[in-house]
Amino acid sequence: MNEGYLASLLMVLTMILLTTGWKEVFLRQVSPRVIGLFMVGWIALSPFSFPFAGSRISLVVPLLIAGAAGALFRMEGLLDRLQVILSGTLCAILVYLYTEMTRMAPAAVLLSPELDKGLLLSLTMPLLQREALRQLTALTIGLLFAHWLLSLPLLGTAKVLGGAGFQDRWWLVVCLTRLISEAAWGLAVAGKRLASLVWKERRE
């Protein structure tokens, strides 16, 4: 699959789910207006880029930065913002360490480099943040930071920073994280109810 196709497919799938009643499950803290503006902004800006330090930067990057900054601004309290930023920083470190490790030991790749990173972050983030908006903000910070760290040696080349490959990664990680997070929460609630029923039966 060519770079960029996965992002497009996942975005269409997300739009279908959100418009068919799944918004309250996956993005309950985000208003429909914000979601709509983000989707329109992504579609309008993703094909374009601007020059920077001899390279080019996709307009998706400032869109994500603005989105993360807006989400941080909405959060109450400095401690909440700091927790989200630190969670994102941890994600960036994990991505960077995994990338460097697989460069030194290619045999460490389990499925594929991109899918491994996606699964690593999507399994880690629900342990750090529970709310959807905080997860998305931390993931965006982490993925942007990691992408910047890994792209530093490529400044001055023809590479587009935040290009189709990064967009595929962002959508993959976000969708996997929300899916795994809600599935884990559902299993936890079901397990709690089952344990409660078993306890009541034993007491009777």
C-alpha positions as CSV (number, residue, x, y, z in Angstrom):
1,M,0.0,0.0,0.0
2,N,1.4,3.4,-1.0
3,E,2.1,5.9,1.7
4,G,-0.9,8.1,2.5
5,Y,-3.6,5.5,1.6
6,L,-3.8,4.1,5.1
7,A,-4.4,7.6,6.5
8,S,-7.2,8.2,4.0
9,L,-8.8,4.9,4.7
10,L,-8.7,5.3,8.5
11,M,-10.0,8.9,8.2
12,V,-13.0,7.7,6.1
13,L,-13.6,4.8,8.5
14,T,-13.5,7.3,11.5
15,M,-15.9,9.7,9.8
16,I,-18.3,6.8,9.2
17,L,-18.2,5.6,12.8
18,L,-18.6,9.0,14.3
19,T,-21.6,9.8,12.1
20,T,-23.3,6.5,12.9
21,G,-23.5,6.9,16.6
22,W,-20.0,5.9,17.9
23,K,-18.8,9.4,18.8
24,E,-19.9,9.0,22.4
25,V,-17.9,5.8,22.7
26,F,-14.6,7.0,21.1
27,L,-14.6,10.8,21.3
28,R,-17.1,11.7,23.9
29,Q,-15.1,14.8,25.2
30,V,-14.7,16.3,21.7
31,S,-17.5,18.4,20.2
32,P,-18.8,17.6,16.7
33,R,-17.8,21.1,15.5
34,V,-14.1,20.6,16.5
35,I,-14.1,17.1,14.9
36,G,-15.6,18.6,11.7
37,L,-13.1,21.5,11.5
38,F,-10.2,19.1,12.1
39,M,-11.4,16.7,9.3
40,V,-11.9,19.6,6.9
41,G,-8.5,21.1,7.8
42,W,-6.8,17.8,7.3
43,I,-8.3,17.2,3.9
44,A,-7.5,20.7,2.8
45,L,-4.0,21.0,4.1
46,S,-2.5,17.4,3.8
47,P,-1.6,17.8,0.1
48,F,0.5,20.9,0.7
49,S,3.8,21.8,2.3
50,F,6.1,24.8,2.9
51,P,9.9,25.1,2.7
52,F,11.9,25.0,5.9
53,A,15.7,24.7,6.4
54,G,16.2,23.1,2.9
55,S,13.4,20.6,3.4
56,R,9.6,20.9,3.3
57,I,7.1,20.6,6.1
58,S,3.6,19.3,5.5
59,L,0.8,21.7,6.6
60,V,-0.6,18.8,8.6
61,V,2.2,19.5,11.2
62,P,1.0,23.0,12.1
63,L,-2.6,21.7,12.1
64,L,-1.6,19.0,14.7
65,I,0.4,21.5,16.7
66,A,-2.6,23.9,16.8
67,G,-4.9,21.1,17.8
68,A,-2.6,19.9,20.6
69,A,-2.1,23.4,21.9
70,G,-5.9,24.1,21.9
71,A,-6.5,20.8,23.8
72,L,-3.9,21.7,26.4
73,F,-5.4,25.2,26.7
74,R,-8.8,23.7,27.5
75,M,-7.5,21.5,30.3
76,E,-8.0,22.6,33.8
77,G,-4.9,23.1,35.9
78,L,-1.2,23.1,35.2
79,L,-0.7,19.6,36.6
80,D,-3.1,18.1,34.0
81,R,-1.3,19.8,31.2
82,L,2.1,18.7,32.6
83,Q,0.9,15.1,32.8
84,V,-0.3,15.1,29.2
85,I,3.0,16.6,28.0
86,L,5.0,14.1,30.0
87,S,3.0,11.2,28.6
88,G,3.6,12.5,25.1
89,T,7.3,12.8,25.8
90,L,7.4,9.2,27.1
91,C,5.8,8.1,23.8
92,A,8.4,10.0,21.8
93,I,11.2,8.4,23.8
94,L,9.7,4.9,23.2
95,V,9.4,5.5,19.5
96,Y,12.9,6.8,19.2
97,L,14.4,4.0,21.3
98,Y,12.5,1.4,19.3
99,T,13.6,2.9,16.0
100,E,17.3,3.0,17.0
101,M,17.0,-0.6,18.4
102,T,15.6,-2.0,15.2
103,R,18.4,-0.2,13.2
104,M,21.0,-2.0,15.3
105,A,19.0,-5.3,15.5
106,P,16.6,-5.7,12.6
107,A,15.6,-9.1,14.0
108,A,13.8,-7.3,16.8
109,V,11.0,-6.3,14.4
110,L,8.0,-8.5,15.2
111,L,5.4,-7.6,12.5
112,S,6.7,-4.5,10.7
113,P,8.4,-1.4,12.1
114,E,5.4,0.9,11.7
115,L,2.9,-1.6,13.0
116,D,5.2,-2.5,16.0
117,K,5.4,1.2,16.9
118,G,1.7,1.6,16.6
119,L,1.0,-1.3,18.9
120,L,3.6,-0.2,21.3
121,L,2.1,3.3,21.7
122,S,-1.5,2.1,21.6
123,L,-0.8,-0.4,24.4
124,T,1.1,2.2,26.5
125,M,-1.1,5.2,26.2
126,P,-4.2,3.7,27.9
127,L,-2.0,3.0,30.9
128,L,-1.0,6.7,31.1
129,Q,-4.2,8.5,30.2
130,R,-7.8,7.4,30.3
131,E,-9.8,10.3,28.6
132,A,-9.9,10.4,24.8
133,L,-8.9,14.0,24.5
134,R,-5.9,13.6,26.8
135,Q,-4.9,10.5,24.9
136,L,-5.1,12.2,21.5
137,T,-3.2,15.2,22.7
138,A,-0.4,13.1,24.3
139,L,-0.1,10.9,21.2
140,T,0.1,14.0,18.9
141,I,2.8,15.5,21.1
142,G,4.7,12.2,21.2
143,L,4.5,11.4,17.5
144,L,5.5,15.0,16.5
145,F,8.4,15.0,18.9
146,A,9.6,11.6,17.8
147,H,9.2,12.5,14.1
148,W,11.3,15.7,14.7
149,L,14.0,13.8,16.5
150,L,14.3,11.2,13.8
151,S,14.1,13.8,11.0
152,L,16.9,16.0,12.3
153,P,19.6,14.2,10.2
154,L,17.4,14.6,7.1
155,L,17.1,18.4,7.3
156,G,18.3,19.9,4.1
157,T,17.2,17.0,2.0
158,A,14.2,16.7,-0.2
159,K,12.2,14.8,2.4
160,V,8.8,16.2,3.4
161,L,8.6,16.3,7.2
162,G,5.1,15.3,8.4
163,G,4.5,13.7,5.0
164,A,2.3,10.7,4.0
165,G,4.3,8.2,6.1
166,F,3.9,10.3,9.2
167,Q,0.2,10.8,8.5
168,D,-0.3,7.0,8.2
169,R,1.4,6.5,11.5
170,W,-0.6,9.2,13.3
171,W,-3.9,7.8,12.1
172,L,-2.9,4.2,12.8
173,V,-1.8,5.0,16.4
174,V,-4.8,7.1,17.2
175,C,-7.3,4.5,15.9
176,L,-5.6,1.6,17.6
177,T,-5.3,3.5,20.9
178,R,-8.9,4.4,21.1
179,L,-10.0,0.9,20.0
180,I,-7.8,-0.8,22.6
181,S,-8.6,1.7,25.3
182,E,-12.4,1.3,24.9
183,A,-12.1,-2.5,24.6
184,A,-10.0,-2.7,27.7
185,W,-12.5,-0.5,29.6
186,G,-15.4,-2.6,28.4
187,L,-13.7,-5.8,29.6
188,A,-12.9,-4.2,32.9
189,V,-16.5,-3.2,33.5
190,A,-17.8,-6.6,32.4
191,G,-15.3,-8.3,34.7
192,K,-16.3,-6.1,37.6
193,R,-20.0,-6.9,37.1
194,L,-19.3,-10.6,36.8
195,A,-17.2,-10.5,40.0
196,S,-20.0,-8.7,41.7
197,L,-22.6,-11.3,40.7
198,V,-20.4,-14.2,41.7
199,W,-19.8,-12.5,45.1
200,K,-23.6,-12.0,45.6
201,E,-24.3,-15.6,44.8
202,R,-21.7,-16.9,47.2
203,R,-23.1,-14.7,50.0
204,E,-26.6,-16.0,49.4
